Amino acid sequence: MVKKKIAKVLTFRYKLLAAILLLLAGGLVLLPKYQKHEGIKPQVLLSNIISPERYISTDLIAHKLINRDPSFILIDVRDEKSYAKYSLPNAINIPLKKILDKDSKAYLNQNQFDVVFYSNDHFYADQAWILCNRLGYKNLRVLEGGTNRWFSTIINPMKPSENMPAEEFELYSTRKAASMYFGVVYPEQVAREATETIKAPKKVITVRKKKKKAPEGGC
């Protein structure tokens, strides 16, 4: 029951965000073309908002991090306190309120790397995306589900039930291996390492030297 209530709240929140983004994009169509509104056309922005292609999965990000893919930058748009408490590996902290600062532009407005925004879910990350997208910045993505989904899929993946298809078990194995890479330790792993550490003592075999025979009498 609790999970269903949480799911309903999150669904409502995402629908509300979508409605806000659509209203914002629609309102931009009516704005005069002043210098401060330079960037992509509102119609293009509206088309970009509707498209789900801006989202990137936690599985793909985990894969990129494990393989040390240098083609992207993770931007944590949460506040400094949240970033200090926990962040994804190698992420840069640019709080949402500082997204339009001059110091942030060098990271966000460039063509060398893909920029992946993330927050606790993707509520604030979506806002960062729309602000930068409106300015015409390229290669912008949003981590779908944010750190919440990162924890539920990569750090603490749920083991599938026995009646689930083989693909789910393969995905679980991949995610479990990824979680171990990011520092998660499982009970069976501890037990295995303990077994490998405690080695049986070597058996000491005493070899007795043969006594030399006294020389027999000669001639």
C-alpha positions in Angstrom: 0.0 0.0 0.0 2.8 2.4 0.9 4.6 1.7 -2.4 1.4 2.3 -4.3 0.9 5.7 -2.6 4.5 6.7 -3.3 4.1 5.7 -6.9 1.0 7.8 -7.2 2.7 10.8 -5.7 5.7 10.5 -8.0 3.4 10.0 -11.0 1.5 13.1 -10.1 4.7 15.1 -9.6 6.1 14.1 -13.0 2.8 15.0 -14.7 2.8 18.3 -13.0 6.4 18.9 -14.2 5.4 18.0 -17.7 2.5 20.4 -17.6 4.7 23.2 -16.3 7.3 22.6 -19.0 4.7 22.6 -21.7 3.1 25.8 -20.4 6.6 27.4 -20.2 7.4 26.4 -23.7 4.1 27.5 -25.0 4.5 30.9 -23.2 7.8 31.4 -24.8 6.1 31.5 -28.2 4.3 34.7 -27.2 7.5 36.4 -25.9 8.9 39.3 -27.9 12.3 38.6 -29.5 14.4 40.6 -27.2 18.1 40.1 -27.0 17.8 38.4 -23.6 15.6 35.7 -25.1 18.1 34.6 -27.7 18.5 30.9 -28.1 16.6 28.2 -30.0 13.0 28.9 -31.2 10.2 28.2 -28.7 8.7 25.8 -31.2 11.9 23.8 -31.2 12.1 23.9 -27.4 8.5 22.5 -27.2 9.4 19.7 -29.5 12.5 18.9 -27.4 10.4 18.8 -24.2 7.9 16.4 -25.6 10.7 14.0 -26.7 11.8 11.4 -24.1 15.2 11.1 -25.8 16.8 13.4 -23.3 16.7 10.7 -20.6 19.6 8.3 -20.1 19.2 5.2 -17.9 21.1 4.4 -14.7 22.3 1.2 -16.3 24.0 3.0 -19.2 25.6 5.5 -16.8 26.9 2.7 -14.6 28.3 1.0 -17.7 30.0 4.3 -18.8 31.5 4.9 -15.3 32.8 1.3 -15.0 34.4 1.5 -18.5 35.8 5.0 -17.7 34.1 6.5 -20.7 35.5 10.0 -21.1 32.8 11.3 -23.4 30.4 12.7 -20.8 30.2 15.0 -17.7 27.9 14.3 -14.7 26.3 17.5 -13.4 24.7 17.3 -9.9 22.2 20.1 -9.8 21.3 19.5 -6.1 22.4 21.8 -3.3 25.9 21.7 -1.9 24.8 19.8 1.2 23.2 17.0 -0.7 26.2 16.8 -3.0 28.6 16.5 -0.1 26.5 13.8 1.5 26.5 11.6 -1.6 27.2 12.0 -5.3 27.9 9.9 -8.3 31.5 9.2 -9.1 33.4 12.2 -10.7 30.2 14.3 -10.7 30.5 18.1 -10.7 28.2 20.1 -8.4 26.4 23.0 -10.1 23.2 23.7 -8.1 20.1 24.6 -10.1 20.3 28.2 -8.9 23.8 28.6 -10.4 23.1 27.0 -13.7 23.0 30.4 -15.5 26.1 31.7 -13.8 29.1 32.7 -16.0 31.3 30.1 -14.2 28.9 27.3 -15.2 28.9 28.1 -18.9 32.3 26.5 -19.6 30.9 23.1 -18.5 27.5 23.4 -20.0 28.0 25.2 -23.4 30.6 23.1 -25.2 30.6 20.4 -27.9 33.3 18.1 -26.5 31.3 16.2 -23.9 27.7 15.0 -23.3 26.3 16.8 -20.2 24.1 14.6 -18.0 22.1 16.4 -15.3 20.9 14.6 -12.2 19.0 15.3 -9.0 17.3 13.1 -6.4 14.6 12.2 -9.0 14.7 14.1 -12.3 12.5 17.0 -11.3 15.3 19.6 -10.8 17.5 18.0 -13.5 14.6 18.6 -16.0 14.6 22.3 -15.1 18.3 22.6 -15.6 17.9 20.8 -19.0 15.1 23.2 -20.2 17.1 26.3 -19.2 20.2 25.2 -21.0 18.2 23.8 -23.9 16.5 27.2 -24.3 19.9 28.8 -24.6 20.8 26.4 -27.4 23.4 24.4 -25.5 24.0 21.0 -27.2 24.4 17.4 -26.0 22.2 17.7 -22.9 20.8 14.6 -21.1 19.0 13.9 -17.9 19.6 10.8 -15.7 16.2 9.2 -15.5 15.0 8.8 -11.9 18.1 10.5 -10.5 19.9 9.2 -7.5 16.7 7.6 -6.2 16.7 5.2 -9.2 20.5 4.9 -9.0 20.1 3.4 -5.5 17.2 1.2 -6.4 18.7 -0.2 -9.6 22.5 -0.1 -9.3 23.4 0.2 -5.6 20.7 -2.0 -4.2 19.1 -3.9 -7.1 16.1 -6.1 -6.3 16.5 -9.8 -6.8 13.9 -11.1 -9.2 11.4 -13.8 -8.1 11.7 -17.3 -9.4 8.9 -17.0 -11.9 10.4 -14.0 -13.7 12.1 -14.4 -17.1 15.8 -15.2 -17.6 16.4 -11.6 -18.8 15.6 -10.3 -15.4 18.1 -12.5 -13.8 20.8 -11.5 -16.3 20.0 -7.8 -15.6 20.1 -8.5 -11.9 23.5 -10.1 -12.2 24.8 -7.2 -14.2 23.5 -4.7 -11.7 24.9 -6.7 -8.8 28.3 -6.8 -10.3 28.0 -3.0 -10.9 27.1 -2.4 -7.3 30.1 -4.4 -6.1 32.3 -2.2 -8.4 30.8 0.9 -6.6 31.6 -0.5 -3.2 28.6 -2.6 -2.1 29.6 -5.7 -0.2 27.3 -8.7 -0.1 27.2 -11.3 2.7 28.2 -14.2 0.4 31.1 -12.1 -0.7 32.3 -11.7 2.8 31.9 -15.4 3.6 33.9 -16.3 0.4 36.7 -13.9 1.2 36.9 -15.2 4.8 37.2 -18.8 3.5 40.0 -17.8 1.1 41.8 -15.9 3.9 41.7 -18.8 6.4 44.1 -21.4 4.9 44.6 -24.8 6.3 48.0 -25.1 8.1 50.7 -26.9 6.1 51.5 -30.4 7.2 55.0 -30.6 8.5 56.8 -33.7 7.5 59.9 -34.5 9.4 62.4 -36.3 7.3 64.8 -38.3 9.4 68.3 -38.6 8.1 69.7 -42.1 7.7 72.5 -42.9 10.0 75.7 -43.5 8.3 76.8 -47.1 8.5 80.1 -47.8 10.2 82.8 -48.7 7.6 83.4 -52.5 7.4 86.8 -53.8 8.1 89.2 -53.8 5.2 92.2 -55.9 4.5 
